[in-house]
Amino acid sequence: MSSHTNSNEGENGKEKNLDDVQPKHITLKVKGQGDNEVSFKMKRTAPLDVLMKRYCEEMSLDMKSLAFLYDGRLVKPFNTPEKLGMEENDLIDAMLHMSGGC
């Protein structure tokens, strides 16, 4: 019985430690030009190009025509949510590239 109690204590200790560790997955929101907002669940360690491609497919847009911004900074496809310090339900802006000239 004492070993059972010890294992429970160990499990409780593990549970407390797991609360301090971030979950493996994160939900991020991508907001386009209008009021449309799309949520994606992905691994924290996965490159954000996965999210970018899925967003473009869902919205029927060409990835080359968009810039993805997080906190006003350009998101590069190889960045990960973990690397950028993203938190649950953070917002990424999908902006159409502006082309122009004289």
C-alpha positions as CSV (number, residue, x, y, z in Angstrom):
1,M,0.0,0.0,0.0
2,S,2.7,2.4,0.8
3,S,4.2,2.0,-2.7
4,H,0.7,2.8,-4.1
5,T,0.6,5.9,-2.0
6,N,4.1,6.9,-3.2
7,S,3.1,6.4,-6.8
8,N,0.0,8.6,-6.2
9,E,2.2,11.2,-4.7
10,G,4.6,10.9,-7.7
11,E,1.7,11.2,-10.1
12,N,0.4,14.3,-8.2
13,G,3.9,15.7,-8.4
14,K,4.1,15.0,-12.1
15,E,0.7,16.6,-12.6
16,K,1.8,19.8,-10.9
17,N,5.0,19.8,-13.0
18,L,2.9,19.4,-16.1
19,D,0.8,22.4,-15.2
20,D,4.0,24.5,-15.3
21,V,5.0,23.1,-18.8
22,Q,3.1,24.4,-21.8
23,P,1.0,21.9,-23.7
24,K,2.3,20.4,-26.9
25,H,-0.4,22.1,-29.0
26,I,-1.5,25.7,-29.4
27,T,-4.6,27.3,-31.0
28,L,-3.8,30.3,-33.1
29,K,-6.1,32.7,-34.9
30,V,-5.5,34.2,-38.3
31,K,-7.3,37.4,-39.2
32,G,-7.6,38.4,-42.8
33,Q,-8.6,41.7,-44.5
34,G,-12.2,41.6,-43.4
35,D,-13.7,40.4,-40.2
36,N,-13.0,36.8,-41.0
37,E,-11.0,35.0,-38.3
38,V,-9.9,31.4,-38.7
39,S,-8.6,29.2,-35.8
40,F,-5.9,26.6,-36.2
41,K,-4.6,24.0,-33.7
42,M,-1.0,23.0,-34.3
43,K,2.1,21.8,-32.5
44,R,4.1,24.5,-30.7
45,T,7.3,23.2,-32.4
46,A,5.8,23.0,-35.9
47,P,6.9,25.6,-38.5
48,L,4.3,28.2,-39.1
49,D,4.3,27.6,-42.9
50,V,1.9,24.7,-42.0
51,L,-0.6,27.2,-40.7
52,M,0.0,29.7,-43.5
53,K,-0.6,27.0,-46.2
54,R,-3.8,25.8,-44.5
55,Y,-5.1,29.3,-44.2
56,C,-4.4,30.0,-47.9
57,E,-6.1,26.8,-48.9
58,E,-9.1,27.5,-46.8
59,M,-9.4,31.1,-48.1
60,S,-8.5,30.2,-51.7
61,L,-5.6,32.6,-51.7
62,D,-2.1,32.4,-53.1
63,M,0.5,32.3,-50.3
64,K,2.8,34.6,-52.3
65,S,0.1,37.3,-52.2
66,L,0.0,37.5,-48.4
67,A,2.3,38.6,-45.6
68,F,1.7,37.1,-42.1
69,L,2.3,39.4,-39.2
70,Y,2.5,38.7,-35.5
71,D,2.8,41.7,-33.1
72,G,3.5,43.8,-36.2
73,R,6.5,41.8,-37.3
74,L,6.7,39.6,-40.4
75,V,6.3,35.9,-39.6
76,K,8.8,33.7,-41.5
77,P,7.6,30.3,-42.6
78,F,10.3,28.5,-40.6
79,N,9.4,30.2,-37.3
80,T,7.5,28.2,-34.8
81,P,5.0,29.3,-32.2
82,E,7.4,28.3,-29.5
83,K,10.3,30.3,-31.0
84,L,8.1,33.4,-31.2
85,G,6.7,33.0,-27.7
86,M,3.1,32.7,-28.9
87,E,0.4,32.0,-26.4
88,E,-3.0,30.3,-26.7
89,N,-5.4,32.1,-29.0
90,D,-2.8,34.7,-30.2
91,L,-3.7,36.5,-33.4
92,I,-1.7,36.5,-36.6
93,D,-2.7,39.1,-39.3
94,A,-2.8,38.0,-42.9
95,M,-2.2,41.1,-45.0
96,L,-2.4,41.3,-48.8
97,H,0.9,42.4,-50.3
98,M,0.7,45.9,-51.6
99,S,2.3,46.3,-55.0
100,G,2.6,49.5,-56.8
101,G,5.0,51.8,-58.4
102,C,5.2,54.9,-60.5
